[in-house]
Amino acid sequence: MDSSAPGKRNGFVIMAQHRSGSSFLHNLVKVHDEVHSINEPFSQHILSFRRNEIDRWTAGQVSDGRYHPTIQPGSIVHERLASLARWVQAGHETHGFKETLLFRKLDWLDAVVRPRAYVYLVRDPRATIASLLKLGDVNAWWSYAAFADRFIEAELAPLPSGYTGSLLEKTALVWNVRAQWLADAATEGRWIIVRLEDIMSSPDREGERIMTHLGRVWTPRQAKWVRSTWSSGLEQRRDDAFSYARSQGEVVNGWKKAFDRRQVSFIEQLCGPLMQRLGYPIS
């Protein structure tokens, strides 16, 4: 197994749930001339990581010559991991990637890739869930209902009162489970938590905080790029699955038009403790 020098760390990982603005942040950091980021090298390009998301992997499963007991040395997956690890650690520029899975494999990921910095990008769950349901891929490409069913069966997660198993409820359950995994990981010192809404309202302040964490300087070019994504000329791209265009008002308040009072109450009942922990008010 090709690994970097003991103790050496370089690069970054952006972790976020689907429809939380991860493509936006991924493209924002890449605007910097000395920062390079790959889009979801695990969940988009190695199908097995979508299939085994519930399985917990740990750093203790990484050994000389093997990334994991289920990954054969010399296999395509092994070689992809070796190449990614080398690339993240390489050179004087800053290399990293963003991911929307692997939340239960963060200890393992850290041992394999050895990034210097992590960013947890979060968005109000009411807005995230509204965007997922509007997009329509929530039960196709990303299989939220199947994940919720597997998790309930595997973990016997306590379900809130009034749970009927609707797609909205299952999507909220998945958000809450994944957000808990990320929030727990983000207490470690190499992590920062960034709210998408804060980037929208204070792009220079948040941009400087993010880039400082990555070991770089926030540039005027990045500031200009953020504001360009608010342009009305990009309106047609805002509903695309991987769009990085953002309407400030829709990011913060668009969910209010998507749900009735009962649906909002369910989301807040289930996700309320994490919402408060992340600074989101309960309506």
Secondary structure as a PSIPRED ss2 file (coil, helix, strand):
# PSIPRED VFORMAT (PSIPRED V4.0)

   1 M C   1.000  0.000  0.000
   2 D C   1.000  0.000  0.000
   3 S C   1.000  0.000  0.000
   4 S C   1.000  0.000  0.000
   5 A C   1.000  0.000  0.000
   6 P C   1.000  0.000  0.000
   7 G C   1.000  0.000  0.000
   8 K C   1.000  0.000  0.000
   9 R C   1.000  0.000  0.000
  10 N C   1.000  0.000  0.000
  11 G C   1.000  0.000  0.000
  12 F E   0.000  0.000  1.000
  13 V E   0.000  0.000  1.000
  14 I E   0.000  0.000  1.000
  15 M E   0.000  0.000  1.000
  16 A E   0.000  0.000  1.000
  17 Q C   1.000  0.000  0.000
  18 H C   1.000  0.000  0.000
  19 R C   1.000  0.000  0.000
  20 S C   1.000  0.000  0.000
  21 G C   1.000  0.000  0.000
  22 S H   0.000  1.000  0.000
  23 S H   0.000  1.000  0.000
  24 F H   0.000  1.000  0.000
  25 L H   0.000  1.000  0.000
  26 H H   0.000  1.000  0.000
  27 N H   0.000  1.000  0.000
  28 L H   0.000  1.000  0.000
  29 V H   0.000  1.000  0.000
  30 K H   0.000  1.000  0.000
  31 V C   1.000  0.000  0.000
  32 H C   1.000  0.000  0.000
  33 D C   1.000  0.000  0.000
  34 E C   1.000  0.000  0.000
  35 V E   0.000  0.000  1.000
  36 H E   0.000  0.000  1.000
  37 S E   0.000  0.000  1.000
  38 I E   0.000  0.000  1.000
  39 N E   0.000  0.000  1.000
  40 E C   1.000  0.000  0.000
  41 P C   1.000  0.000  0.000
  42 F C   1.000  0.000  0.000
  43 S C   1.000  0.000  0.000
  44 Q C   1.000  0.000  0.000
  45 H C   1.000  0.000  0.000
  46 I C   1.000  0.000  0.000
  47 L C   1.000  0.000  0.000
  48 S H   0.000  1.000  0.000
  49 F H   0.000  1.000  0.000
  50 R H   0.000  1.000  0.000
  51 R H   0.000  1.000  0.000
  52 N C   1.000  0.000  0.000
  53 E C   1.000  0.000  0.000
  54 I C   1.000  0.000  0.000
  55 D C   1.000  0.000  0.000
  56 R C   1.000  0.000  0.000
  57 W C   1.000  0.000  0.000
  58 T C   1.000  0.000  0.000
  59 A H   0.000  1.000  0.000
  60 G H   0.000  1.000  0.000
  61 Q H   0.000  1.000  0.000
  62 V C   1.000  0.000  0.000
  63 S E   0.000  0.000  1.000
  64 D C   1.000  0.000  0.000
  65 G C   1.000  0.000  0.000
  66 R E   0.000  0.000  1.000
  67 Y C   1.000  0.000  0.000
  68 H E   0.000  0.000  1.000
  69 P C   1.000  0.000  0.000
  70 T C   1.000  0.000  0.000
  71 I E   0.000  0.000  1.000
  72 Q C   1.000  0.000  0.000
  73 P C   1.000  0.000  0.000
  74 G C   1.000  0.000  0.000
  75 S C   1.000  0.000  0.000
  76 I H   0.000  1.000  0.000
  77 V H   0.000  1.000  0.000
  78 H H   0.000  1.000  0.000
  79 E H   0.000  1.000  0.000
  80 R H   0.000  1.000  0.000
  81 L H   0.000  1.000  0.000
  82 A H   0.000  1.000  0.000
  83 S H   0.000  1.000  0.000
  84 L H   0.000  1.000  0.000
  85 A H   0.000  1.000  0.000
  86 R H   0.000  1.000  0.000
  87 W H   0.000  1.000  0.000
  88 V H   0.000  1.000  0.000
  89 Q H   0.000  1.000  0.000
  90 A C   1.000  0.000  0.000
  91 G C   1.000  0.000  0.000
  92 H C   1.000  0.000  0.000
  93 E C   1.000  0.000  0.000
  94 T E   0.000  0.000  1.000
  95 H E   0.000  0.000  1.000
  96 G E   0.000  0.000  1.000
  97 F E   0.000  0.000  1.000
  98 K E   0.000  0.000  1.000
  99 E E   0.000  0.000  1.000
 100 T C   1.000  0.000  0.000
 101 L C   1.000  0.000  0.000
 102 L C   1.000  0.000  0.000
 103 F C   1.000  0.000  0.000
 104 R C   1.000  0.000  0.000
 105 K C   1.000  0.000  0.000
 106 L H   0.000  1.000  0.000
 107 D H   0.000  1.000  0.000
 108 W H   0.000  1.000  0.000
 109 L H   0.000  1.000  0.000
 110 D H   0.000  1.000  0.000
 111 A H   0.000  1.000  0.000
 112 V H   0.000  1.000  0.000
 113 V H   0.000  1.000  0.000
 114 R C   1.000  0.000  0.000
 115 P C   1.000  0.000  0.000
 116 R C   1.000  0.000  0.000
 117 A E   0.000  0.000  1.000
 118 Y E   0.000  0.000  1.000
 119 V E   0.000  0.000  1.000
 120 Y E   0.000  0.000  1.000
 121 L E   0.000  0.000  1.000
 122 V E   0.000  0.000  1.000
 123 R C   1.000  0.000  0.000
 124 D C   1.000  0.000  0.000
 125 P H   0.000  1.000  0.000
 126 R H   0.000  1.000  0.000
 127 A H   0.000  1.000  0.000
 128 T H   0.000  1.000  0.000
 129 I H   0.000  1.000  0.000
 130 A H   0.000  1.000  0.000
 131 S H   0.000  1.000  0.000
 132 L H   0.000  1.000  0.000
 133 L H   0.000  1.000  0.000
 134 K H   0.000  1.000  0.000
 135 L H   0.000  1.000  0.000
 136 G C   1.000  0.000  0.000
 137 D C   1.000  0.000  0.000
 138 V C   1.000  0.000  0.000
 139 N C   1.000  0.000  0.000
 140 A C   1.000  0.000  0.000
 141 W C   1.000  0.000  0.000
 142 W C   1.000  0.000  0.000
 143 S C   1.000  0.000  0.000
 144 Y H   0.000  1.000  0.000
 145 A H   0.000  1.000  0.000
 146 A H   0.000  1.000  0.000
 147 F H   0.000  1.000  0.000
 148 A H   0.000  1.000  0.000
 149 D H   0.000  1.000  0.000
 150 R H   0.000  1.000  0.000
 151 F H   0.000  1.000  0.000
 152 I H   0.000  1.000  0.000
 153 E H   0.000  1.000  0.000
 154 A H   0.000  1.000  0.000
 155 E H   0.000  1.000  0.000
 156 L C   1.000  0.000  0.000
 157 A C   1.000  0.000  0.000
 158 P C   1.000  0.000  0.000
 159 L C   1.000  0.000  0.000
 160 P C   1.000  0.000  0.000
 161 S C   1.000  0.000  0.000
 162 G C   1.000  0.000  0.000
 163 Y C   1.000  0.000  0.000
 164 T C   1.000  0.000  0.000
 165 G C   1.000  0.000  0.000
 166 S C   1.000  0.000  0.000
 167 L H   0.000  1.000  0.000
 168 L H   0.000  1.000  0.000
 169 E H   0.000  1.000  0.000
 170 K H   0.000  1.000  0.000
 171 T H   0.000  1.000  0.000
 172 A H   0.000  1.000  0.000
 173 L H   0.000  1.000  0.000
 174 V H   0.000  1.000  0.000
 175 W H   0.000  1.000  0.000
 176 N H   0.000  1.000  0.000
 177 V H   0.000  1.000  0.000
 178 R H   0.000  1.000  0.000
 179 A H   0.000  1.000  0.000
 180 Q H   0.000  1.000  0.000
 181 W H   0.000  1.000  0.000
 182 L H   0.000  1.000  0.000
 183 A H   0.000  1.000  0.000
 184 D H   0.000  1.000  0.000
 185 A H   0.000  1.000  0.000
 186 A C   1.000  0.000  0.000
 187 T C   1.000  0.000  0.000
 188 E C   1.000  0.000  0.000
 189 G C   1.000  0.000  0.000
 190 R C   1.000  0.000  0.000
 191 W E   0.000  0.000  1.000
 192 I E   0.000  0.000  1.000
 193 I E   0.000  0.000  1.000
 194 V E   0.000  0.000  1.000
 195 R E   0.000  0.000  1.000
 196 L H   0.000  1.000  0.000
 197 E H   0.000  1.000  0.000
 198 D H   0.000  1.000  0.000
 199 I H   0.000  1.000  0.000
 200 M H   0.000  1.000  0.000
 201 S H   0.000  1.000  0.000
 202 S C   1.000  0.000  0.000
 203 P H   0.000  1.000  0.000
 204 D H   0.000  1.000  0.000
 205 R H   0.000  1.000  0.000
 206 E H   0.000  1.000  0.000
 207 G H   0.000  1.000  0.000
 208 E H   0.000  1.000  0.000
 209 R H   0.000  1.000  0.000
 210 I H   0.000  1.000  0.000
 211 M H   0.000  1.000  0.000
 212 T H   0.000  1.000  0.000
 213 H H   0.000  1.000  0.000
 214 L C   1.000  0.000  0.000
 215 G C   1.000  0.000  0.000
 216 R C   1.000  0.000  0.000
 217 V C   1.000  0.000  0.000
 218 W C   1.000  0.000  0.000
 219 T C   1.000  0.000  0.000
 220 P H   0.000  1.000  0.000
 221 R H   0.000  1.000  0.000
 222 Q H   0.000  1.000  0.000
 223 A H   0.000  1.000  0.000
 224 K H   0.000  1.000  0.000
 225 W H   0.000  1.000  0.000
 226 V H   0.000  1.000  0.000
 227 R H   0.000  1.000  0.000
 228 S H   0.000  1.000  0.000
 229 T C   1.000  0.000  0.000
 230 W C   1.000  0.000  0.000
 231 S C   1.000  0.000  0.000
 232 S H   0.000  1.000  0.000
 233 G H   0.000  1.000  0.000
 234 L H   0.000  1.000  0.000
 235 E H   0.000  1.000  0.000
 236 Q H   0.000  1.000  0.000
 237 R H   0.000  1.000  0.000
 238 R C   1.000  0.000  0.000
 239 D C   1.000  0.000  0.000
 240 D C   1.000  0.000  0.000
 241 A C   1.000  0.000  0.000
 242 F C   1.000  0.000  0.000
 243 S C   1.000  0.000  0.000
 244 Y C   1.000  0.000  0.000
 245 A C   1.000  0.000  0.000
 246 R C   1.000  0.000  0.000
 247 S C   1.000  0.000  0.000
 248 Q H   0.000  1.000  0.000
 249 G H   0.000  1.000  0.000
 250 E H   0.000  1.000  0.000
 251 V H   0.000  1.000  0.000
 252 V H   0.000  1.000  0.000
 253 N H   0.000  1.000  0.000
 254 G H   0.000  1.000  0.000
 255 W H   0.000  1.000  0.000
 256 K H   0.000  1.000  0.000
 257 K H   0.000  1.000  0.000
 258 A C   1.000  0.000  0.000
 259 F C   1.000  0.000  0.000
 260 D C   1.000  0.000  0.000
 261 R H   0.000  1.000  0.000
 262 R H   0.000  1.000  0.000
 263 Q H   0.000  1.000  0.000
 264 V H   0.000  1.000  0.000
 265 S H   0.000  1.000  0.000
 266 F H   0.000  1.000  0.000
 267 I H   0.000  1.000  0.000
 268 E H   0.000  1.000  0.000
 269 Q H   0.000  1.000  0.000
 270 L H   0.000  1.000  0.000
 271 C H   0.000  1.000  0.000
 272 G H   0.000  1.000  0.000
 273 P H   0.000  1.000  0.000
 274 L H   0.000  1.000  0.000
 275 M H   0.000  1.000  0.000
 276 Q H   0.000  1.000  0.000
 277 R H   0.000  1.000  0.000
 278 L C   1.000  0.000  0.000
 279 G C   1.000  0.000  0.000
 280 Y C   1.000  0.000  0.000
 281 P C   1.000  0.000  0.000
 282 I C   1.000  0.000  0.000
 283 S C   1.000  0.000  0.000
